[in-house]
Amino acid sequence: MDPEAQKESRAGSEDEAVVAEILARCSVPALITTTSWEAFRFVGHEIRITEAMDCYGAVVWPSALVLCHFLETNAKQYDLADKHVIEIGAGTGLVSIVASLLGAQVTATDLPELLGNLQYNVSRNTKLKCRHPPKVRELSWGVDLEANFPRSSNNFDYVLAADVVYAHPFLDELLVTFEHLCRDTTVILWAMRFRLEEDDAFVDRFQELFELEELSGFPSLHIKLYKAVKKSRGSA
């Protein structure tokens, strides 16, 4: 086998091993109940997530597992303790819950119709377990950003996002929201599954405003994990 083929083989084996470890964090109940839920194991806790199968935003997607695994296994390098963290498109709340268990001051956000289930999951899995009780707030991308999240008081150290780009009609608004929430020092951690050509186009547009670094890739899941910070005015 030539060196390049050997390298690809090793990369494939490593990808499969890490993906298997990530997916092993998820389990389903042995007994079927009237409420659909899954259990996840992160930060030494069993996290029970109630899903709603009739809505994209109320299902745990693999990108969320990838981001949770990264936050837990890189907790020294990306120390969330006492940091101000906002998750956009929080969905079921799994990423926000893990960030809260890691000690962050978390604001979990999503559309108004998802807030009930989001609040339920966040509350049941963080009560009396976290240094800082997480907040749940409405955030419709691009809508009333200055009124609801004024730039003068935005002090987020991290913006978290998992699978927020998915055949989405509001990608312009998503980009505006990323830009609005970030200070010059804010770090975006973003897990994304690539499905369509439009996904690559969005990443290209994103890089016009942000310095983007690929932290890891999972070819078998078609997921990449990115770190991003705002470009300086001179380079933007």
Rosetta blueprint (number, residue, H / E / L):
1 M L
2 D L
3 P H
4 E H
5 A H
6 Q H
7 K H
8 E H
9 S H
10 R H
11 A H
12 G H
13 S H
14 E H
15 D H
16 E H
17 A H
18 V H
19 V H
20 A H
21 E H
22 I H
23 L H
24 A L
25 R L
26 C E
27 S E
28 V L
29 P L
30 A L
31 L L
32 I L
33 T L
34 T L
35 T L
36 S L
37 W E
38 E E
39 A E
40 F E
41 R E
42 F E
43 V L
44 G L
45 H E
46 E E
47 I E
48 R E
49 I E
50 T E
51 E L
52 A L
53 M L
54 D L
55 C L
56 Y H
57 G H
58 A H
59 V L
60 V L
61 W L
62 P H
63 S H
64 A H
65 L H
66 V H
67 L H
68 C H
69 H H
70 F H
71 L H
72 E H
73 T H
74 N L
75 A L
76 K L
77 Q L
78 Y L
79 D L
80 L L
81 A L
82 D L
83 K L
84 H E
85 V E
86 I E
87 E E
88 I E
89 G L
90 A L
91 G L
92 T L
93 G L
94 L H
95 V H
96 S H
97 I H
98 V H
99 A H
100 S H
101 L H
102 L L
103 G L
104 A L
105 Q E
106 V E
107 T E
108 A E
109 T E
110 D E
111 L L
112 P H
113 E H
114 L H
115 L H
116 G H
117 N H
118 L H
119 Q H
120 Y H
121 N H
122 V H
123 S H
124 R H
125 N H
126 T H
127 K L
128 L L
129 K L
130 C L
131 R L
132 H L
133 P L
134 P L
135 K E
136 V E
137 R E
138 E E
139 L L
140 S L
141 W L
142 G L
143 V L
144 D L
145 L H
146 E H
147 A H
148 N H
149 F L
150 P L
151 R H
152 S H
153 S H
154 N L
155 N L
156 F L
157 D L
158 Y E
159 V E
160 L E
161 A E
162 A E
163 D L
164 V L
165 V L
166 Y L
167 A L
168 H L
169 P L
170 F L
171 L H
172 D H
173 E H
174 L H
175 L H
176 V H
177 T H
178 F H
179 E H
180 H H
181 L H
182 C L
183 R L
184 D L
185 T L
186 T L
187 V E
188 I E
189 L E
190 W E
191 A E
192 M E
193 R E
194 F L
195 R L
196 L L
197 E H
198 E H
199 D H
200 D H
201 A H
202 F H
203 V H
204 D H
205 R H
206 F H
207 Q L
208 E L
209 L L
210 F E
211 E E
212 L E
213 E E
214 E E
215 L E
216 S E
217 G E
218 F E
219 P L
220 S L
221 L L
222 H L
223 I E
224 K E
225 L E
226 Y E
227 K E
228 A E
229 V E
230 K E
231 K L
232 S L
233 R L
234 G L
235 S L
236 A L
